[in-house]
């Protein structure tokens, strides 16, 4: 098989992607090897001898499954905890919540 490194590099520049994403038709090697300019590469792309491969799919299925389990409280035991208690749920936020609840209660008592 002849060296198609130049064609692959030009095709990746024309199609604005990496060299790994370029597919060169193995049945048309002679035709592709004659192309030595970007214009020729564009013509081959139009003819379908050079194709940009589609991107790989990174499935989020497992990530979603573990997130759902975490919402149920799985995988959250002491052994899994890395941050301090304060880092995971800041005391300040807990204090703010408590204060807001108490302030609402005070408002209700004042109205009565």
NORQUIPE-V246654 format. One record per backbone hydrogen bond with DSSP energy under -1.0 kcal/mol. NH is the residue of the N-H (numbers start at 0). CO is the residue of the C=O. E is the energy in kcal/mol with one decimal. If there is no record, write none. Layout:
# NORQUIPE-V246654
((NH/CO/E) (NH/CO/E))
This chain:
# NORQUIPE-V246654
((7/3/-2.3) (8/4/-2.3) (9/5/-2.8) (10/6/-2.6) (11/7/-2.2) (12/8/-1.7) (13/9/-2.7) (14/10/-2.9) (16/11/-2.2) (21/18/-1.1) (22/50/-2.9) (24/48/-2.4) (27/24/-1.2) (31/27/-2.3) (32/28/-2.7) (33/29/-1.1) (34/31/-1.1) (40/36/-2.1) (41/37/-2.6) (42/38/-1.8) (43/39/-2.1) (44/40/-2.3) (45/41/-2.2) (46/42/-2.1) (47/43/-1.0) (48/43/-2.2) (49/43/-1.0) (50/22/-2.4) (52/20/-3.7) (63/59/-2.8) (64/60/-2.2) (65/61/-2.4) (66/62/-2.3) (67/63/-2.4) (68/64/-2.0) (69/65/-2.4) (70/66/-2.1) (71/67/-1.2) (72/69/-1.2) (73/68/-2.6) (79/76/-1.5) (80/77/-1.1) (87/83/-2.1) (88/84/-2.3) (93/89/-1.8) (94/90/-2.8) (95/91/-2.7) (96/92/-2.5) (97/93/-2.4) (98/94/-2.7) (99/95/-2.6) (100/96/-2.3) (101/97/-2.5) (102/98/-2.8) (103/99/-2.4) (104/100/-2.2) (105/101/-2.6) (106/102/-2.3) (107/103/-2.2) (108/104/-2.5) (109/105/-2.4) (110/106/-1.9) (111/107/-1.3))
